[in-house]
Amino acid sequence: MTEQTPIPDGAQLIGGTPHMQDGKGRWQPVSTIRAQDLLEDETVRKIIRYADDLSAQVRRFKAHTFDDLGDFEAILAQEYETTRGGQKGNKTFLSFDGLMKVQVAVQDHIDFGPQLQVAKELIDECLNEWAAEANDNLRAIVTSAFQTDKPGQVNRSEIFMLLRQEIDDIRWKRAMDAIRDAMRVVGSKTYIRCYRRETQESPWEAITIDLAKA
């Protein structure tokens, strides 16, 4: 069993008397703290201890997984002078019976440059001219795409929905070109996803590691 990370109980002797800090950093004698507050403190510290251990275990699992897959690919490269990969580094590894698989997915983080403002002006020009003929759903997508609470940010999913619209207007096409030119990859992150299924015909089921989805 993995040894649990020690979590201090928060108490400190001051003048020979146990004290604990409150939320404002003030030291109070433990004897003056309500029993329910002490119980809540103990419960939180217990949960955090387990959370710390689990987080460390997940980090070790991720590191070991990359090491294991890297070792396998090194063998492939040595024997066949090739590696297993897909578009943008995405890879899938299967058990021999096809009932288990590990996927390595690389996700790009996309930002938008100043060309996006040009696209917005062209789109507004189209919508204003089309007036009543403009589809309400399209207007809603445009409004959502460029509506944001923080300057410089946009709704990326709605922006990508605009790119899927087939509209035969030269200004619209120029606007879509401007959006594509505005897209910039500012980084990427690699994810590991594990799946299993009962039979070769069964759908894949993800092995949940995300606490929010457990």
Short mmCIF file of the C-alpha atoms (twelve columns), coordinates in Angstrom:
data_MODEL
# 
_entry.id   MODEL 
# 
loop_
_atom_site.group_PDB 
_atom_site.id 
_atom_site.type_symbol 
_atom_site.label_atom_id 
_atom_site.label_alt_id 
_atom_site.label_comp_id 
_atom_site.label_asym_id 
_atom_site.label_seq_id 
_atom_site.Cartn_x 
_atom_site.Cartn_y 
_atom_site.Cartn_z 
_atom_site.pdbx_PDB_model_num 
ATOM 1   C CA . MET A 1   0.000   0.000  0.000   1 
ATOM 2   C CA . THR A 2   1.303   3.458  -0.876  1 
ATOM 3   C CA . GLU A 3   2.274   5.499  2.149   1 
ATOM 4   C CA . GLN A 4   -0.030  8.449  2.557   1 
ATOM 5   C CA . THR A 5   1.285   11.989 2.373   1 
ATOM 6   C CA . PRO A 6   1.453   13.472 5.867   1 
ATOM 7   C CA . ILE A 7   -0.880  16.418 6.366   1 
ATOM 8   C CA . PRO A 8   -0.216  18.599 9.422   1 
ATOM 9   C CA . ASP A 9   -3.115  18.854 11.845  1 
ATOM 10  C CA . GLY A 10  -2.793  22.651 11.854  1 
ATOM 11  C CA . ALA A 11  -2.178  22.875 15.582  1 
ATOM 12  C CA . GLN A 12  0.783   24.642 17.148  1 
ATOM 13  C CA . LEU A 13  1.831   25.028 20.751  1 
ATOM 14  C CA . ILE A 14  1.887   28.640 21.878  1 
ATOM 15  C CA . GLY A 15  2.800   29.144 25.509  1 
ATOM 16  C CA . GLY A 16  2.268   25.441 26.053  1 
ATOM 17  C CA . THR A 17  -1.328  25.617 24.781  1 
ATOM 18  C CA . PRO A 18  -2.471  24.146 21.394  1 
ATOM 19  C CA . HIS A 19  -3.570  26.877 18.976  1 
ATOM 20  C CA . MET A 20  -4.919  26.847 15.413  1 
ATOM 21  C CA . GLN A 21  -5.044  29.613 12.844  1 
ATOM 22  C CA . ASP A 22  -8.404  30.846 11.643  1 
ATOM 23  C CA . GLY A 23  -9.234  32.014 8.128   1 
ATOM 24  C CA . LYS A 24  -7.690  35.438 8.830   1 
ATOM 25  C CA . GLY A 25  -4.411  34.006 10.087  1 
ATOM 26  C CA . ARG A 26  -5.155  34.656 13.765  1 
ATOM 27  C CA . TRP A 27  -4.086  32.024 16.313  1 
ATOM 28  C CA . GLN A 28  -6.873  30.762 18.564  1 
ATOM 29  C CA . PRO A 29  -6.691  28.264 21.442  1 
ATOM 30  C CA . VAL A 30  -8.056  24.915 20.284  1 
ATOM 31  C CA . SER A 31  -10.205 24.793 23.429  1 
ATOM 32  C CA . THR A 32  -12.161 27.839 22.196  1 
ATOM 33  C CA . ILE A 33  -12.918 26.416 18.738  1 
ATOM 34  C CA . ARG A 34  -16.332 24.832 18.204  1 
ATOM 35  C CA . ALA A 35  -16.386 21.044 17.992  1 
ATOM 36  C CA . GLN A 36  -18.090 21.113 14.594  1 
ATOM 37  C CA . ASP A 37  -15.370 23.401 13.209  1 
ATOM 38  C CA . LEU A 38  -12.671 21.038 14.491  1 
ATOM 39  C CA . LEU A 39  -14.506 18.075 12.935  1 
ATOM 40  C CA . GLU A 40  -14.830 19.924 9.608   1 
ATOM 41  C CA . ASP A 41  -11.115 20.766 9.712   1 
ATOM 42  C CA . GLU A 42  -10.228 17.124 10.382  1 
ATOM 43  C CA . THR A 43  -12.493 15.924 7.555   1 
ATOM 44  C CA . VAL A 44  -11.021 18.361 5.022   1 
ATOM 45  C CA . ARG A 45  -7.443  17.453 5.964   1 
ATOM 46  C CA . LYS A 46  -8.260  13.744 5.606   1 
ATOM 47  C CA . ILE A 47  -9.744  14.256 2.120   1 
ATOM 48  C CA . ILE A 48  -6.824  16.452 1.015   1 
ATOM 49  C CA . ARG A 49  -4.382  13.784 2.176   1 
ATOM 50  C CA . TYR A 50  -6.063  11.212 -0.079  1 
ATOM 51  C CA . ALA A 51  -6.330  13.758 -2.922  1 
ATOM 52  C CA . ASP A 52  -2.607  14.519 -2.732  1 
ATOM 53  C CA . ASP A 53  -1.770  10.817 -2.860  1 
ATOM 54  C CA . LEU A 54  -4.125  10.202 -5.775  1 
ATOM 55  C CA . SER A 55  -2.738  13.183 -7.697  1 
ATOM 56  C CA . ALA A 56  0.808   11.890 -7.228  1 
ATOM 57  C CA . GLN A 57  -0.296  8.423  -8.357  1 
ATOM 58  C CA . VAL A 58  -1.864  9.843  -11.535 1 
ATOM 59  C CA . ARG A 59  1.338   11.774 -12.271 1 
ATOM 60  C CA . ARG A 60  3.373   8.586  -11.859 1 
ATOM 61  C CA . PHE A 61  0.924   6.676  -14.069 1 
ATOM 62  C CA . LYS A 62  1.229   9.295  -16.820 1 
ATOM 63  C CA . ALA A 63  5.020   9.276  -16.655 1 
ATOM 64  C CA . HIS A 64  5.184   5.460  -16.690 1 
ATOM 65  C CA . THR A 65  2.720   5.307  -19.590 1 
ATOM 66  C CA . PHE A 66  4.792   7.645  -21.737 1 
ATOM 67  C CA . ASP A 67  7.920   5.692  -20.808 1 
ATOM 68  C CA . ASP A 68  6.311   2.360  -21.734 1 
ATOM 69  C CA . LEU A 69  4.945   3.624  -25.046 1 
ATOM 70  C CA . GLY A 70  8.243   5.328  -25.781 1 
ATOM 71  C CA . ASP A 71  10.128  2.072  -25.164 1 
ATOM 72  C CA . PHE A 72  7.751   0.217  -27.499 1 
ATOM 73  C CA . GLU A 73  8.168   2.805  -30.233 1 
ATOM 74  C CA . ALA A 74  11.929  2.699  -29.799 1 
ATOM 75  C CA . ILE A 75  11.809  -1.048 -30.505 1 
ATOM 76  C CA . LEU A 76  9.683   -0.419 -33.603 1 
ATOM 77  C CA . ALA A 77  12.093  2.234  -34.797 1 
ATOM 78  C CA . GLN A 78  15.031  -0.079 -34.258 1 
ATOM 79  C CA . GLU A 79  13.469  -3.052 -36.041 1 
ATOM 80  C CA . TYR A 80  11.505  -1.361 -38.802 1 
ATOM 81  C CA . GLU A 81  13.032  2.121  -38.963 1 
ATOM 82  C CA . THR A 82  9.614   3.639  -38.324 1 
ATOM 83  C CA . THR A 83  7.374   4.809  -35.498 1 
ATOM 84  C CA . ARG A 84  3.663   4.441  -34.912 1 
ATOM 85  C CA . GLY A 85  1.940   7.755  -35.393 1 
ATOM 86  C CA . GLY A 86  -0.940  9.596  -36.938 1 
ATOM 87  C CA . GLN A 87  -1.889  13.121 -37.813 1 
ATOM 88  C CA . LYS A 88  -0.224  15.654 -35.468 1 
ATOM 89  C CA . GLY A 89  1.280   12.865 -33.384 1 
ATOM 90  C CA . ASN A 90  -2.003  11.092 -32.552 1 
ATOM 91  C CA . LYS A 91  -1.455  7.386  -31.935 1 
ATOM 92  C CA . THR A 92  -3.475  4.307  -31.046 1 
ATOM 93  C CA . PHE A 93  -2.097  1.148  -29.417 1 
ATOM 94  C CA . LEU A 94  -4.219  -2.035 -29.269 1 
ATOM 95  C CA . SER A 95  -4.084  -5.252 -27.293 1 
ATOM 96  C CA . PHE A 96  -3.770  -8.348 -29.474 1 
ATOM 97  C CA . ASP A 97  -7.411  -9.360 -28.837 1 
ATOM 98  C CA . GLY A 98  -8.662  -5.871 -29.722 1 
ATOM 99  C CA . LEU A 99  -10.423 -5.452 -26.380 1 
ATOM 100 C CA . MET A 100 -8.165  -2.779 -24.924 1 
ATOM 101 C CA . LYS A 101 -6.563  0.288  -26.430 1 
ATOM 102 C CA . VAL A 102 -4.508  3.277  -25.423 1 
ATOM 103 C CA . GLN A 103 -4.769  6.498  -27.389 1 
ATOM 104 C CA . VAL A 104 -2.287  9.342  -27.353 1 
ATOM 105 C CA . ALA A 105 -3.977  12.524 -28.569 1 
ATOM 106 C CA . VAL A 106 -2.251  15.817 -29.280 1 
ATOM 107 C CA . GLN A 107 -4.536  18.835 -29.009 1 
ATOM 108 C CA . ASP A 108 -3.456  22.191 -30.381 1 
ATOM 109 C CA . HIS A 109 -4.256  25.381 -28.487 1 
ATOM 110 C CA . ILE A 110 -5.438  27.965 -30.993 1 
ATOM 111 C CA . ASP A 111 -5.454  31.736 -30.652 1 
ATOM 112 C CA . PHE A 112 -6.665  34.340 -33.151 1 
ATOM 113 C CA . GLY A 113 -4.742  37.246 -34.644 1 
ATOM 114 C CA . PRO A 114 -5.926  40.702 -35.796 1 
ATOM 115 C CA . GLN A 115 -7.342  39.260 -39.019 1 
ATOM 116 C CA . LEU A 116 -10.336 38.174 -36.932 1 
ATOM 117 C CA . GLN A 117 -11.531 41.781 -36.662 1 
ATOM 118 C CA . VAL A 118 -11.449 42.069 -40.458 1 
ATOM 119 C CA . ALA A 119 -13.551 38.900 -40.650 1 
ATOM 120 C CA . LYS A 120 -16.046 40.345 -38.166 1 
ATOM 121 C CA . GLU A 121 -16.454 43.527 -40.236 1 
ATOM 122 C CA . LEU A 122 -17.029 41.529 -43.446 1 
ATOM 123 C CA . ILE A 123 -19.558 39.283 -41.721 1 
ATOM 124 C CA . ASP A 124 -21.425 42.279 -40.283 1 
ATOM 125 C CA . GLU A 125 -21.493 43.809 -43.736 1 
ATOM 126 C CA . CYS A 126 -23.068 40.654 -45.134 1 
ATOM 127 C CA . LEU A 127 -25.676 40.377 -42.380 1 
ATOM 128 C CA . ASN A 128 -26.646 44.036 -42.639 1 
ATOM 129 C CA . GLU A 129 -27.158 43.762 -46.382 1 
ATOM 130 C CA . TRP A 130 -29.024 40.483 -46.194 1 
ATOM 131 C CA . ALA A 131 -31.245 42.010 -43.466 1 
ATOM 132 C CA . ALA A 132 -34.476 40.019 -43.156 1 
ATOM 133 C CA . GLU A 133 -33.213 37.345 -45.535 1 
ATOM 134 C CA . ALA A 134 -30.414 36.385 -43.137 1 
ATOM 135 C CA . ASN A 135 -31.043 33.127 -41.305 1 
ATOM 136 C CA . ASP A 136 -31.806 33.642 -37.597 1 
ATOM 137 C CA . ASN A 137 -29.663 30.660 -36.664 1 
ATOM 138 C CA . LEU A 138 -26.726 32.142 -38.563 1 
ATOM 139 C CA . ARG A 139 -27.174 35.474 -36.787 1 
ATOM 140 C CA . ALA A 140 -27.198 33.658 -33.450 1 
ATOM 141 C CA . ILE A 141 -23.964 31.834 -34.303 1 
ATOM 142 C CA . VAL A 142 -22.279 35.083 -35.359 1 
ATOM 143 C CA . THR A 143 -23.435 36.885 -32.200 1 
ATOM 144 C CA . SER A 144 -22.224 34.044 -29.981 1 
ATOM 145 C CA . ALA A 145 -18.927 33.687 -31.854 1 
ATOM 146 C CA . PHE A 146 -17.829 37.266 -31.257 1 
ATOM 147 C CA . GLN A 147 -19.569 37.937 -27.965 1 
ATOM 148 C CA . THR A 148 -17.203 37.699 -25.015 1 
ATOM 149 C CA . ASP A 149 -16.841 39.019 -21.488 1 
ATOM 150 C CA . LYS A 150 -13.081 39.433 -21.833 1 
ATOM 151 C CA . PRO A 151 -11.367 41.560 -24.495 1 
ATOM 152 C CA . GLY A 152 -9.527  39.608 -27.157 1 
ATOM 153 C CA . GLN A 153 -11.352 36.336 -26.500 1 
ATOM 154 C CA . VAL A 154 -13.903 34.652 -28.722 1 
ATOM 155 C CA . ASN A 155 -16.105 31.582 -28.673 1 
ATOM 156 C CA . ARG A 156 -13.873 29.144 -30.556 1 
ATOM 157 C CA . SER A 157 -16.516 26.475 -31.119 1 
ATOM 158 C CA . GLU A 158 -18.870 29.021 -32.702 1 
ATOM 159 C CA . ILE A 159 -16.034 30.409 -34.836 1 
ATOM 160 C CA . PHE A 160 -15.433 26.913 -36.192 1 
ATOM 161 C CA . MET A 161 -19.173 26.575 -36.878 1 
ATOM 162 C CA . LEU A 162 -18.954 29.696 -39.053 1 
ATOM 163 C CA . LEU A 163 -16.232 28.026 -41.098 1 
ATOM 164 C CA . ARG A 164 -18.604 25.139 -41.847 1 
ATOM 165 C CA . GLN A 165 -21.289 27.393 -43.309 1 
ATOM 166 C CA . GLU A 166 -21.597 27.123 -47.116 1 
ATOM 167 C CA . ILE A 167 -22.501 30.653 -48.267 1 
ATOM 168 C CA . ASP A 168 -21.949 31.818 -51.839 1 
ATOM 169 C CA . ASP A 169 -20.969 35.425 -51.205 1 
ATOM 170 C CA . ILE A 170 -17.510 36.731 -52.031 1 
ATOM 171 C CA . ARG A 171 -17.406 38.828 -48.848 1 
ATOM 172 C CA . TRP A 172 -18.349 35.840 -46.714 1 
ATOM 173 C CA . LYS A 173 -15.648 33.735 -48.362 1 
ATOM 174 C CA . ARG A 174 -13.103 36.505 -47.734 1 
ATOM 175 C CA . ALA A 175 -14.246 36.627 -44.103 1 
ATOM 176 C CA . MET A 176 -13.709 32.868 -43.731 1 
ATOM 177 C CA . ASP A 177 -10.255 33.233 -45.309 1 
ATOM 178 C CA . ALA A 178 -9.497  35.965 -42.779 1 
ATOM 179 C CA . ILE A 179 -10.583 33.675 -39.917 1 
ATOM 180 C CA . ARG A 180 -8.308  30.903 -41.184 1 
ATOM 181 C CA . ASP A 181 -5.425  33.355 -41.514 1 
ATOM 182 C CA . ALA A 182 -6.117  34.590 -37.985 1 
ATOM 183 C CA . MET A 183 -5.794  31.104 -36.464 1 
ATOM 184 C CA . ARG A 184 -2.469  30.570 -34.719 1 
ATOM 185 C CA . VAL A 185 -1.269  27.497 -32.844 1 
ATOM 186 C CA . VAL A 186 0.185   28.844 -29.600 1 
ATOM 187 C CA . GLY A 187 0.884   25.490 -27.971 1 
ATOM 188 C CA . SER A 188 -0.266  21.924 -27.660 1 
ATOM 189 C CA . LYS A 189 -0.992  19.362 -24.976 1 
ATOM 190 C CA . THR A 190 -0.763  15.596 -25.092 1 
ATOM 191 C CA . TYR A 191 -3.513  13.452 -23.569 1 
ATOM 192 C CA . ILE A 192 -3.613  9.740  -22.775 1 
ATOM 193 C CA . ARG A 193 -6.968  7.974  -23.011 1 
ATOM 194 C CA . CYS A 194 -7.539  4.309  -22.150 1 
ATOM 195 C CA . TYR A 195 -10.469 2.193  -23.349 1 
ATOM 196 C CA . ARG A 196 -11.758 -1.369 -23.044 1 
ATOM 197 C CA . ARG A 197 -14.707 -3.389 -24.356 1 
ATOM 198 C CA . GLU A 198 -16.280 -6.751 -23.591 1 
ATOM 199 C CA . THR A 199 -16.157 -8.176 -27.131 1 
ATOM 200 C CA . GLN A 200 -14.748 -7.166 -30.488 1 
ATOM 201 C CA . GLU A 201 -18.242 -5.994 -31.490 1 
ATOM 202 C CA . SER A 202 -18.938 -4.023 -28.300 1 
ATOM 203 C CA . PRO A 203 -18.565 -0.240 -28.150 1 
ATOM 204 C CA . TRP A 204 -15.486 1.170  -26.513 1 
ATOM 205 C CA . GLU A 205 -15.850 2.352  -22.910 1 
ATOM 206 C CA . ALA A 206 -13.414 4.887  -21.503 1 
ATOM 207 C CA . ILE A 207 -11.523 3.989  -18.339 1 
ATOM 208 C CA . THR A 208 -12.273 7.042  -16.245 1 
ATOM 209 C CA . ILE A 209 -9.361  8.815  -14.613 1 
ATOM 210 C CA . ASP A 210 -10.969 12.267 -14.502 1 
ATOM 211 C CA . LEU A 211 -12.428 12.793 -10.999 1 
ATOM 212 C CA . ALA A 212 -15.290 14.879 -12.387 1 
ATOM 213 C CA . LYS A 213 -16.392 11.968 -14.575 1 
ATOM 214 C CA . ALA A 214 -15.743 9.095  -12.168 1 
# 
